[in-house]
Amino acid sequence: SGAEESRQKPSGAGHHEGAMENEYKYEDYKKTAEWLLSLTEHRPQIAVICGSGLGGLANKVTQLQAFDYSEIPNFPQSTVPGHEGRLVFGYLNDKCCVIMQGRFHMYEGYALSKVAFPVRVFQLMNVHTLIVTNAAGGLNPEYEVGHIMLIRDHINLAGLSGQNPLRGPNDRRFGERFPPMSDAYDRILREKAHGIWKKMDQQRPLHEGTYVMVGGPSFETIAECRFLQKIGADAVGMSTVPEVIVARHCGLRVFGFSLITNKSILDYETHETANHEEVLMAGQEAAKKLEEFVCILVKNIHPPSEKTF
C-alpha cells in the first residue's frame, strides 16, 4: 500500500533537490559528534565502515559500546540486508576505533551528502584514519570469489555526471573547495597491508586495483561490465566512493579494500546471474580471514605526524 511504502522510505528519499545538495550545516555534524562523545568515554582515532556481510568485525571489539543508528541525531537508517545499522565503539588490538556496522547508499534514496554524513562526524571526533570496506564484483579476470583487492584508485562514475557529496556550498571548516583525489588511498597503508598479508602466509593473492562505483541497486548488464572493464576498473560496487571523497576533503587518511564476492558477468553465453544472497554468503566465508587482517592492520596504524586539517 502507499502508506506502507511511505513508512519504509528513508528520510530524504524521493526528494529531488535533497539528492543534489547538502542539507546539513556544520552545526548538524557538530551536534551529532558532541552527542556521541557525551555518551561514551571512548575517543576513537580510527573509523571502519563495514560493507555487505563484513559487519562481523565488531565482534572482535573489546570494551564494546554500541548505538543503533535510529538513536543517533541526524543519522540515516540502513535498509539493506547484511547491514546491521549500529555504530560500535571499542578497542581492536588496543586501538580505540569506531565501526559502522552497515553503511548508506544512493540507491536507498539518500542524497550523497547523507550517505557520507558519518565521515564528517568522525573527523569532528578527532578520528585521523578511515578504513572503508565493501563487497564488490570482480571485473579483472584474475580475480576469484574470496579474493581481496586493496583499492589503489577509484572511478566515480556518478561524479562524472555531477553526483558528488561535495556538491553545493563549501564549508572551509572541513576543507577546500577543490580537493585533489589523485592520492585518495594512502600508499603507506597499502604497503603495510601487503607486508601483513605476507606474514599471515595466505594462500590467496592480495590484489591492488581500481574500484568503480555505480548507482545500483540493479546489478550491471553484460555490456555495462564490459564497458567498466575497458575504462580500467578491476572491481565494481555501489558504495565507498562518497565516503572517501568526503574523508579526503576533511583531511582523513584513507585505506580501502574490496572483498570480491562475485565475478561480474561478461559472457553472453553464460546462464549465471549475480544476486545479493551469494554476496552475503561469500562475505561470511571470508569473514574470519578479513577480521584477522584488519585487526593486525589497525595495530600498525599510527597517527600521521602532520595533520592536514
N, C-alpha and C positions, 0 to 999 in steps of 0.2 A: 504494500500500500504506500501511498505518498507520504503518510505520516511516519511510517516505519523508515522510509528512505531518508526523511529529514532528520530522524533521530540518529541514523548511522553515519550521516555525512559529517566529516571532520570540520572543525571550526575553520572558516576561511575557504572551504571548498565551494566551487561553483561561482565564486565572486571574481569576475574577470580582472578588475583592477588589482585585487589582492594578489593575483597570480603574477603581477608585473612589478609592483612596488613594495618597498619595505614598510610594513605597517607599524614596526616597532621604533620606539625612541630609545635613546641612551638610558633614560630613567627606567625603562621596562627591563632591560638587561640587568641593570644595577639592582633593581628590586628583587629579581629572581636570585641573583648571586648572594645578596645580603640575607634573603630568606633562608637559603640553604646553609650558609655559613653560621647563621644564628641557631640552627637546629642540629649541627654536627660539630664535633671538635676536630674532625679530620680536615687537613689542609692539603689537598692533592696537588701534586706537581705534574702528574701525567694523567691524561684522559684517554680512554679507549672507547671507540664506537664499534659495537659488535653487529655484524651483518647477519643475514638469514642463517639460522641454525648454529651460530657461533657464540650465543649468549652464555654458554656453559662456563666460560672463563670466570664468571662471577663466583662460581662455586669454589674457586681457588683462593678467594679473598678471605683474609683473616680480619678480625675486629669489624665485621661487616655491619653496615648500616644502610638500609635501602629506603627509597621513596618511590611510590608509584607516580608515574607521570601525571596522573589525574590530580595528585595532591599539590603539584608544584606550580606556583603562579606563572602564567603566560606559556607554560609548556604545551606543545601539541600532544596529541594522543597517537600511539602506534596502533594501526589497524590490520597489520599483516601477520599471518601465521608464521611462527618461528621468531617473532619479536615480542618479548615478554612485557615490555613497557615499564621498566624500572630503572632508576638511577641508583647505582650501588657505590658506596664509599667504603674504603678499607685499604688493606695492605696486600700487595703482591710482591713476594720476595723482599719484604721490608721497605718497599717503596710505596708511599701513600698515593693512591690512584682513585679516580672516579671513572666508573664504567657504565656506558649506556647499553642496557640490555634491550636492544631494539632501536631503530632509527626511524626517520620520517622520509617520505618520498614525494616527488612531484606528482606521481600517478595517484596518490591518495587524495589529491585535490589541494594540496598545500602550496602556497607561494614558496619559492626557493629561499627567500629570507626566513621563512618559518622553518623550513627543512633544516637550515643551518643555525637556527636560533641558539641551541645549547653551546655552540662553539664560542660565541662572544661571552656567554655566561662563564664558561671555563676560564677564559682569558682574564675576566674580572676577578676570578678566584685565585689568580696567580699560577695557573697551570702554564707550563712552559713547552710541553711536548704533547702532540696529538697523534695517537695511533688509530688509523682507520682500517677496518677490515670489511670484506664483502664476499659474497658468493657470486661467482661470475661464470659465464660461458666461455669455453676455450675456442678462440679463433685460430691461434697458432697450431699448425698440425702436429708439432712436437708435444703439445700439452695433452695430458691424460687426466681423467677424473681423479681427484685426490691430490693433484699437484698443487704447489703453491707458487704464485708469481708475485715477487716484490714489484711494487708499482714504481717505475722509473719516471714515467711521464703519463699524461692523460690527454685525451681528446674530448673537449667539452662540446659535444655535438649540439646540445640545446643552446649553449652560449654563443655559438657561431651564428645562431638566428635570433639572438637578442635576449634569451632567457638566462639571466645571470643573477646570483643572490646579492650582488653589489649594485644592482640597478636602482636608480633613484638618488636622492641627495646623499652625499658622502659625509660621514661624521669623522672628522680628523682625530677625534679622541681614540678611534680604533685604528685608523691607518690612512694612507694617502689615496688620492683619487684613482690613480692608475697603477695598481700593484703588479710587479712582474710575476710571471708564473714559470719562467724558464728553469727556476731552481726550486720548484714547489716541493719535491720529495727529497729529503735530506740524504746527501751522498754518504756522509759518515755513518749514519744509522744503517744504511743499506750494506755498507762494508762490514759493519759489526754483525749484521744478521747473517751474512754469508759465512763469517767465521764461526758463529754459534751453530749454524746448520752442520758445518763440517765436524765440529766437536760432538754433535749429537749422533753422528755416524748414521745418518738417514740413508736409506736405500734409494729413495726417490730424489730427483734433482730439485734444486731451488732455482726457479727461473727468475728472470728480471725482464719486464716488458712494459708495454703501453696499454692502459685501460681506457676504454671508450664508454662514456655514459650516454644511454638512450633514455627516452622518456618512459617507456612502458605504459601500462602493465602487460601488454601483449608481448610475447617473445617475437624475435625477429624473423622475417621471411628469409628464405634462402638467398634471394637477390640482395637483401639488406646485409646479411652476413658476409657475402662475397664482397660487397662494397666496403664494409668496415675493415675487412682483411686487406683490401687493396690500398686503403688510406693509411695503413700502418698500425692497426690495432691488433693486439695479441689476445685480449680478453674483453668481454662486453658485459655490462651490468646496468642497473637502473638507479645508482646511488653514488655516494662518496665524493664526487667532484664538487658539489656545492659546499660541503663542509670543508674541503681542502682549500677552496678559494677564499672562504671567509677566514679560515685559520691563518693562511699566509698574509691576508690583508691586515690582520691584527697581530702579526709578529710571532705566531706559534711555529715551532719546528714540527714537521710532519713526516711520519713514516707510515707507509701503507702496504697492504698485501691483499691479494685476491686468492680465495680458495676456488680452484676450478671444480665446479660441481656438476657440470655437464659439458659435452662437446657440442659446439654450435653446428647446426645442420647446414652443410654446404653442398650436398649432393641431391639432385632431384630424383634419383633412383631409390633413395632410402625410404623406409617406412617408419623410421624413428621420429619422435617429436619430443620437444622439451616440455617439462612440467615441473611445477613448484615442489611437489612431493618428493621427486627424485633429488632436487636441490637440497632439501632438508635432510634426506637420508644420507647423501654424500657428506654433508656437513657433520652429521653425527659420527660417521665412521672415522673422519679425520680429526675429530674434536680433540682427543687426548694429545695427539701429536702437536696440534696447534697450540693448545693450552701450555704445554711444556715449553714450546718455542717462544711464546710471548712472555711467559714468566721469566725465562732466562734473559730475554732481550731487555725487559723492564729493569732488571737488576743492573744492566750495563748502561742504562741511560742516566746521564748526569746533567745538571743544569748547564745551559750554554754559558760560556764565560762572559759574553756580552749579549744583552738582550736588545732586540731591535724595536722595542716599543717602550 
